């Protein structure tokens, strides 16, 4: 298999149709459309329909998609379980400050509706989350590479800093003045 064709054509067609009809896509992200619970439920219903087309006998009981459909997904013992924080055990942090329950966002940022917030979720009692670096690793690598290239260029220029051309006749600053005054070929010694 090339990796681009599907072994089950019905699965590929139903998933492609679902993707085309799907309510949540990049166009909505670009249009700043908020995802609602209804949209998520609709997407799950479409996924259920696609799975029913592909697996008419139903999914096996150990399948994680079936557990998700039945809302019985068990994350215990998995890496994903470490990322799940229950509502009563979490704190929201923004700009190095804990956001208190019961307060509105306008108490923190004012009434500007166009403000974009990056809020971090942290478990209670762990303090403020670590600040994000000002530059990413990739940006830092690019800056270091640029700095290294500039240093190499300066070394080459320093090595090529030969001042011997200043002794030549064409680099004399007073040559034009002497030529106009007729003082170019004067010799001060005996002939």
DALIN-V45358 format. One record per run of one state. SS is the DSSP state (helix for helix, strand for strand, loop for the rest). FROM is the first residue (numbers start at 1). TO is the last residue. If there is no record, write none. Layout:
ss: (SS/SS)
from: (FROM/FROM)
to: (TO/TO)
This chain:
ss: (loop/helix/loop/helix/loop/helix/loop/helix/loop/helix/loop/helix/strand/loop/strand/loop/helix/loop/strand/loop/helix/loop/helix/loop/helix/loop/helix/loop)
from: (1/9/22/26/31/37/55/64/70/79/84/87/90/95/97/100/106/110/120/124/137/160/164/168/169/172/175/182)
to: (8/21/25/30/36/54/63/69/78/83/86/89/94/96/99/105/109/119/123/136/159/163/167/168/171/174/181/191)
